[in-house]
Amino acid sequence: MLNSLSENIGIIQGDYTKLVTSGDSLVLNIPSGKSRFKFYLKDTLSLDTLLSVEPYVNNKRTLFKPCVNTDLRIIDNSLNGFNREVAPDSGFLKISLANFSKSLPDKINIDISTTTYTPFSLKPIQVAENINVSSSFSVFKTIKFGINQVSVPVTLFTLTVKDPSSNLILASIPLIIPLGQSSGTTTRLVGSIFLLYINEDNVTSILMSK
């Protein structure tokens, strides 16, 4: 169980266990089949649900509550077809976006830009235009990432948020894709497929990556 919340779930109470917990990740050993679980945040019941567990499988799930006025959810990698999405070609990323901002309209358009090296400077490039974004995750969009002067991927992107009717620019939000472990002289990103969301404070967060 992964925790994407800014606060930790304090108690997890199930059919077979009750845990007082802290931290961002938790492994539960429970019998296969369906079990009822209650999740408490600051001693307040936030979710009462059934979870189905397959035997001999790493049943990975994530706690997801992108803002104060949304319900706590438990999601797995089937969200928006993430588990079925095929990796893009080398030099590209696939992203899906959702909007949970409290200051932006429910529906927005997003342009994405980054930089890439051309002798002898980093040149701005646009890699996506008018992605339709709402509180439901958008279709996956394939974008190209830039490289710097030593051929390392540029991990900083800028999301330009626009009003879909007037095309007025509403916000400019940075997005940083973290680097994973290096393999020899090659530096790799932490993944090539991402579920991303804009939280209530207009910060872009990674929900899942692979």
N, C-alpha and C positions, 0 to 999 in steps of 0.2 A: 504494500500500500504506500503510494507516494503522496506527499502533502504539498499542494501548490498554494496553500493559504498563507497569508501574512502572519496568522496566529496558528498555534498548534492546537489540534484536537486534544482535549485533556483526558477524556475517558472513552474507551471503546468497549461496549458491553454486548456480548453475543450469547447465543444459545449455550455455548460451551466454555466461555471465558469472559472475564472482565479485566481490562487492562487500564491502568493509569499510565499514560504515555506522554512522551515529549520527543521532539526531533522531527525530521522531514521524511523519514522512511521507517517502515515497520513491517516485519515478517510475522504472519500469523499462521500457525499450524492448526488447522481445523479439519474435521471430517469432510469428505466430498459430499456433494449435493447442495441443497439450499439451506441457508442458515439466516436467522434474523439478527440484525445488528443495529445498535443504537450508537450514534456519535454525538458526543457532548463537547460544546465549545464554551469555555468558561462556566462549566456546570449547567449550561442550558442545552436541552435536547435540540440538536440542529437537524438530525436526520434519523429516521426510523425506516429501515429498508431490508429487503431480502437480498442476499448475495448468493450466487450459484458458483460452486467451486468444482472444477474438474480434477479428477485424480491424476497424480504424477505430472502435473502441468504447473508452470510458474504463472499463477493467476495474478497478473499485474494490473492494478487499478490505481486511479488517481482521484484524490479529493479536489473538487473544483468549485470555487465560489469567487467569481471575478470581481464582485463588488458587494457592498453592504446589503443592497436591496434585492439581491438575487438569492435563490435557494441554494443550499449546499447540494452538490451532485457528486455521485461517484461514476466515473467514466472509465472505459477501457480503450484499447487501441482501435476499436471499430468506429470511434467517433469520426464522422464525416468521411468514412471509407479510408481512414489513415492506414489501416493494416493492409489494404489492398493496393495502395498507391505504389507504383513502380519508380525506382530511382531514376533521376534524369541523367543525361549524358554528362561527362566530365566537364567541369567549368560552369555548371548550372545548378540552381536550387529550385525546389518546388515548395511553395508556401500557400497556406490557407489562412485567411484572416477573419477575425470577428471583432465587433465593436461593443464594448461595455462602458464607454466613457459617460460620465455624468454631465459633461459640458458640451459634448458634440451632439448633433442630430442622430436619431436612431439609424438612419441610412446615410451613408457617405460614399464618396469616391476617393480612391487613394492612388496617387502616382508614387512610384518608387525610383529613387536615384542612388547612385554610389559614385565611386571614382575609380579610374584605372590609369596606369602609368603609360605615358607617351613621352619620349625624350623631349624635354627634360623636366617634366612636371606631372602631377596627378591631375587628370582631366575629368570633370564631372560628366557622367553619362546617365541617361534615363533608361531603366530596365523594365519598367511596367507602367501602364497608363490606364487610368479609369477602372480600377478594380472595384466592383460593386460590393460594399461591405455593410453588414448589419449585425444584429446579435446572433444570427446563425452563421456558422463558418462558411466562407465563400468557397467556390470551386477552386481547386488547386491551380496555381499560376506558375509557370516555369519562367524563372528569371536568371540572368547571367550575372555572376559576380566579377568584379574587377581584380586586377593584380597590382601589387606595388612594384617598386624598382628592383626588388630581389625576387620577383615572381611568387610572392606569398599572397594568398587570397586577401582582398580587402574585406574586412568583416563589418564595416560600418555602412549602414544604409540609412536613407532619410525617407520617411513616409510623409508625403505632402497630402494633407487631408483637404478635400474640396466639397463644397455644397453641390449635390447632383443636379440641382435645378439651375442655379446661377453660375456655377463653376468658380465661385468665390473661394479663395484659399482660407481655410478655417484654422489650420494648425500645421506645424512642422514637427514631426515626432521622430527621434532617432531610434534605430534598431541595430543592435549589435548581435551578430551570430558568433557564439563562442568557438574558439579553436579546440580541437581534440588533441590527443597525443600525437606527437610527431613520429613518423616512421622513417628512420634514417635521415636523409636530407629533405624529405617531403613533409610539409606542414598541411594537415588536413583539418577541415571544419568538423564540428562535433556531429554533423549529419548532413544529409542533402534534402530531406523532406521535413517540413516544419508545420505544426499547428501553432499559430500565433494569435494573440488577442491584445487589444488596447484596453487597459483596465480603467477604473473609474477616475484615476488621476492622470490619464493620458500618458501612461507608461506602457511600452510594448513588452509583453512577456511571452516566453516560449512555454507552451503547455506540453507539447510532445515533440520529439525529434527522433529521426532514425537515419 
